[in-house]
Amino acid sequence: MPSAHSGFTTYDAAPDLDPELPEVPTGLLGVSRSAVELATGRIELLHPRDAMDLIYRQNFGMDGDEPPYWAQPWPCGVELAAAIAARDVRGARVLELGCGLALPSLAAAQGGARVLATDWAEGALEFATYNARRNGLRLDVAVCDWADPAAVLADGPWDLVLAADLLYAHDGLDALGALMPRLVTAGGELWLADQGRPPAREFLRGCERWADITTTTTPNPDVRVHRLAPR
C-alpha cells in the first residue's frame, strides 16, 4: 500500500530489474518507488527500501557505523523541492550541499536551472544520477567534503545554494559555516530547510554575522525554510 505526505507518495516496493540501478547499501534489500507532484511537474524516485529501519538498527551511528542517512526521503527534502519548484530558476546556477537523494536538485533541474548536486556519499550520487536520467533531467554530481570543498569552489560562485536537513548534528557544522559565505554570487541566496534539529538555532545565529535571514513555514508544520542573503 502507498503512503503519502505533503504530496509525496512512497510505494512499498519497486522491481529492481533495471541493470543500471545502483547497488543499495549493505543491510538493505531492494528499492522503493516514490513520487512527488510539484509546480514544475511530477518527479519519481527509486531509492533504497526501509532505510529508516537500518538507521534505527545502527543506533543513529552511536555504535560506530555511519548510517545511510542519504537513502531516506526526508520531509525537509520534500518541502525544499516544493519551494524551489515555486520559484523561477530558469538559467540559474544552483548547488546542493549534502544532497542525499537530491530531490531539491531534481526540482531545480526540472525548473530549468543548471544544477550541481554534491554529497560525501558516493551511493547518494549514484542514485541522484540514476533518478535524474529516469526523469529526463540534466544533473551534474560531485563528491564534496565541506572541509575540502575544492569541487564546489572551482565552479562557483552560485546563484542559489540548497541544503535540506543538514543541521542534525554538530559534527562538521563549523566547516559548513565557514564554507557557505564563499559559495554565493552577489545577490544570490542560500536556502536551508530544517526540521527544528537542536544544532540549528546556534548555527543560524552564527550565520547572522554575514547574512540576513528570512524564515518561512511550509505545508509540513515541522519544517521551516531559512533563506540567507549575504550582505
C-alpha positions in Angstrom: 0.0 0.0 0.0 1.3 3.5 -0.7 1.9 6.1 2.0 1.8 9.8 1.3 2.6 13.2 3.0 2.8 16.7 1.6 2.2 15.5 -2.0 5.0 12.8 -1.6 3.9 9.2 -2.1 6.0 6.2 -1.3 5.1 2.7 -2.6 6.1 -0.5 -0.8 8.5 -1.8 -3.3 9.6 -1.4 -6.9 11.1 -4.0 -9.3 14.9 -3.9 -9.4 15.4 -5.5 -12.8 17.0 -2.4 -14.3 20.7 -3.3 -14.8 21.6 0.4 -14.4 20.0 0.6 -10.9 22.7 1.4 -8.4 23.6 -1.0 -5.6 21.7 -0.5 -2.3 23.8 -0.1 0.9 24.7 -3.2 2.9 21.9 -4.2 5.2 19.1 -3.0 2.9 17.2 -5.2 0.4 15.6 -3.8 -2.7 14.2 -0.5 -3.6 11.1 1.6 -3.2 9.4 3.9 -5.6 8.3 7.4 -4.6 6.7 10.2 -6.4 6.1 13.9 -5.7 3.9 16.3 -7.5 5.5 19.8 -7.8 4.6 23.0 -9.5 7.1 22.1 -12.2 5.7 18.6 -12.7 6.0 15.1 -11.3 9.3 13.6 -10.1 9.7 9.9 -9.5 12.4 8.5 -7.3 13.8 5.0 -6.8 15.6 4.7 -3.5 16.7 2.0 -1.1 13.8 0.4 0.8 13.4 0.6 4.6 16.5 2.9 5.1 15.0 4.3 8.3 14.8 0.8 9.8 18.6 0.3 9.2 19.3 3.8 10.7 17.5 2.7 13.9 19.3 -0.6 13.9 22.6 1.2 13.7 21.5 3.4 16.6 21.9 6.6 14.6 25.7 6.0 14.3 26.2 5.7 18.1 27.6 2.1 17.6 30.4 3.4 15.2 28.8 2.7 11.8 27.7 5.6 9.8 24.0 5.1 8.8 22.9 5.7 5.3 21.0 8.9 6.1 21.2 9.8 2.4 19.0 6.8 1.4 15.9 8.0 3.3 13.5 10.5 1.7 13.3 13.2 4.5 10.5 15.8 4.9 13.0 18.7 4.5 14.0 17.5 1.1 10.3 17.3 0.0 9.5 20.8 1.3 12.6 22.4 -0.1 11.9 20.8 -3.5 8.4 22.3 -3.4 9.8 25.7 -2.5 12.2 25.6 -5.4 9.5 24.4 -7.8 7.5 27.5 -6.9 10.4 29.8 -7.9 11.6 30.8 -11.4 15.1 29.3 -11.6 15.4 29.2 -15.4 19.1 29.6 -16.3 20.2 29.9 -12.6 23.4 28.1 -11.4 22.3 26.0 -8.5 24.4 24.0 -6.0 23.0 21.5 -3.4 25.1 20.5 -0.4 24.6 17.1 1.2 22.1 16.2 -1.4 21.2 12.7 -0.4 18.6 11.6 -2.9 18.8 15.1 -4.4 15.1 15.8 -4.7 15.6 19.6 -4.4 18.3 19.4 -7.1 15.9 17.5 -9.4 13.2 20.1 -8.8 15.6 22.9 -9.7 16.7 21.0 -12.8 13.1 20.4 -13.8 12.6 24.2 -13.5 15.4 24.9 -16.0 18.4 25.5 -13.7 21.9 24.2 -14.2 22.5 22.1 -11.1 25.4 20.5 -9.3 24.4 18.0 -6.6 27.1 17.2 -4.0 27.4 14.7 -1.2 30.2 12.8 0.6 28.5 9.5 0.0 29.0 8.1 -3.5 25.9 5.9 -3.2 23.8 9.1 -2.9 25.3 10.5 -6.1 24.7 7.2 -7.9 21.0 7.3 -7.1 20.8 11.0 -7.8 22.3 10.4 -11.3 20.0 7.4 -11.9 16.9 9.3 -10.9 17.8 12.4 -13.0 18.1 10.1 -16.0 14.9 8.4 -15.1 13.1 11.7 -15.1 14.8 13.0 -18.2 16.7 15.7 -16.3 20.2 17.0 -16.6 22.1 16.9 -13.3 25.8 17.1 -12.6 27.1 15.5 -9.4 30.4 15.6 -7.4 31.8 14.3 -4.2 32.3 17.1 -1.7 33.8 17.3 1.8 32.9 20.6 3.5 36.4 20.7 4.9 37.9 20.2 1.5 35.4 21.9 -0.9 37.5 22.3 -4.0 34.8 20.6 -6.1 32.2 23.4 -5.4 34.6 26.3 -5.1 36.1 25.6 -8.5 32.7 26.0 -10.3 31.4 28.8 -8.1 30.1 31.2 -7.2 26.4 30.1 -7.4 23.2 31.9 -7.8 21.4 29.6 -5.3 22.7 27.1 -2.8 20.4 24.5 -1.3 20.7 22.3 1.8 18.0 20.1 3.3 18.2 18.8 6.9 22.0 19.2 7.3 21.8 20.7 10.8 21.1 17.4 12.6 24.5 17.0 14.3 27.2 19.4 15.5 30.0 17.5 13.7 31.0 19.2 10.6 28.9 22.4 11.1 32.0 24.6 11.7 33.3 23.6 8.3 29.9 24.2 6.7 29.5 27.6 8.3 32.9 28.7 7.0 32.1 27.4 3.5 28.7 28.9 2.9 29.6 32.6 2.6 32.2 31.6 -0.1 29.6 30.0 -2.4 27.1 32.6 -3.4 27.2 35.3 -6.1 26.3 38.9 -5.3 22.5 38.9 -5.0 22.4 35.2 -4.5 20.8 33.2 -1.7 21.3 30.0 0.4 18.1 28.1 1.3 18.3 25.8 4.3 15.4 23.5 5.1 15.4 22.4 8.8 13.1 20.3 10.9 13.9 22.0 14.2 17.1 20.0 14.9 18.9 21.0 18.1 22.1 22.4 16.4 20.1 24.6 14.0 19.5 27.6 16.3 23.1 28.1 17.2 24.2 27.5 13.6 21.8 30.1 12.2 22.8 32.6 14.9 26.3 32.3 13.6 25.2 32.9 10.1 23.6 36.2 11.1 27.1 37.7 11.2 27.2 37.7 7.4 23.7 37.2 6.1 20.2 38.5 6.5 17.9 35.5 7.3 14.2 35.2 6.4 12.4 32.1 7.7 9.2 30.8 6.1 6.8 28.0 7.0 5.9 25.1 4.8 2.9 22.8 4.5 4.7 20.5 6.8 4.4 22.1 10.3 7.7 20.7 11.4 9.8 22.1 8.5 11.0 25.7 8.0 13.0 27.1 5.1 15.6 29.7 6.1 16.7 32.0 3.3 20.1 33.5 3.8 21.0 36.6 1.7 24.7 37.5 2.2 25.3 41.2 3.0 
